[in-house]
Amino acid sequence: MLACEPFYQTLESWKEQTSQIDFEVAKEVLTQITRGLVFYHSNDIVHGNLTSKQIAIYSEKEKITAKIFMFPVNDGMNIGLPSAATRTGMRS
């Protein structure tokens, strides 16, 4: 059994539901995704097929966290294998 904290959106659904994404927020999400991929590659792990359906978005008030999964996930799904490289708490 694999588990992670519950999330309610993938990057794909978040993009569709957000009419206009602030530049700084988009930059933060892309930075987190990039750091996750750097972690994978530095540990000789190749994702191989990263899509917006394989990135979970956790959103609390002003804080947004992106986590990479190794397989596609559905909105509201609460199982998965997040990358250990995700940066939580980047904003206070």
C-alpha positions as CSV (number, residue, x, y, z in Angstrom):
1,M,0.0,0.0,0.0
2,L,1.2,3.5,-0.9
3,A,0.0,6.6,0.8
4,C,0.5,10.3,0.9
5,E,-1.4,13.3,2.3
6,P,-4.8,13.9,0.6
7,F,-4.9,16.3,-2.3
8,Y,-7.7,17.5,-4.5
9,Q,-6.2,18.6,-7.8
10,T,-3.6,17.7,-10.3
11,L,-1.7,20.3,-12.2
12,E,-3.9,19.7,-15.2
13,S,-7.2,20.4,-13.3
14,W,-5.7,23.3,-11.4
15,K,-4.7,25.0,-14.7
16,E,-8.2,24.4,-16.1
17,Q,-10.0,25.8,-13.0
18,T,-7.7,28.8,-12.5
19,S,-8.7,31.6,-14.9
20,Q,-5.5,33.5,-14.5
21,I,-2.4,32.2,-12.7
22,D,-0.2,34.8,-11.1
23,F,3.3,34.9,-12.5
24,E,5.0,34.4,-9.0
25,V,2.7,31.4,-8.3
26,A,3.4,29.8,-11.6
27,K,7.2,30.4,-11.1
28,E,7.0,28.8,-7.6
29,V,5.1,25.7,-9.0
30,L,7.6,25.3,-11.8
31,T,10.5,25.7,-9.4
32,Q,9.2,22.9,-7.2
33,I,8.7,20.6,-10.2
34,T,12.2,21.3,-11.4
35,R,13.7,20.6,-7.9
36,G,11.8,17.3,-7.8
37,L,13.2,16.3,-11.2
38,V,16.7,17.3,-10.2
39,F,16.3,15.1,-7.1
40,Y,15.2,12.1,-9.2
41,H,18.0,12.6,-11.7
42,S,20.7,13.0,-8.9
43,N,19.5,9.6,-7.6
44,D,19.6,8.0,-11.0
45,I,15.8,7.9,-11.3
46,V,14.3,8.8,-14.6
47,H,10.6,9.6,-14.6
48,G,10.3,9.0,-18.3
49,N,6.8,10.4,-18.9
50,L,6.0,13.4,-16.8
51,T,2.6,15.0,-17.5
52,S,0.4,17.4,-15.7
53,K,-1.7,14.5,-14.5
54,Q,1.3,13.2,-12.5
55,I,1.8,16.4,-10.5
56,A,-0.4,16.8,-7.4
57,I,-1.2,20.4,-6.3
58,Y,-1.7,21.0,-2.6
59,S,-3.2,24.4,-1.8
60,E,-3.6,26.0,1.6
61,K,-4.5,29.7,1.7
62,E,-1.5,31.4,0.0
63,K,0.7,28.3,0.0
64,I,0.9,26.0,-3.0
65,T,3.0,22.8,-3.1
66,A,3.6,20.6,-6.1
67,K,4.6,17.0,-5.8
68,I,5.6,14.6,-8.6
69,F,4.1,11.1,-8.8
70,M,5.5,8.2,-10.8
71,F,2.1,7.4,-12.2
72,P,-1.0,9.4,-13.3
73,V,-3.3,10.3,-10.5
74,N,-6.9,11.4,-10.4
75,D,-8.2,14.5,-8.7
76,G,-9.1,13.8,-5.1
77,M,-7.0,10.7,-5.0
78,N,-5.1,10.2,-1.7
79,I,-2.7,7.4,-2.7
80,G,0.5,7.8,-4.5
81,L,4.3,8.0,-4.3
82,P,5.4,11.6,-4.0
83,S,8.9,12.7,-4.7
84,A,11.0,13.2,-1.7
85,A,12.4,16.3,-3.4
86,T,9.2,18.3,-3.1
87,R,9.7,21.5,-1.2
88,T,7.0,21.9,1.5
89,G,6.8,25.0,3.5
90,M,8.6,27.2,1.0
91,R,6.5,30.1,2.1
92,S,5.7,30.9,5.7
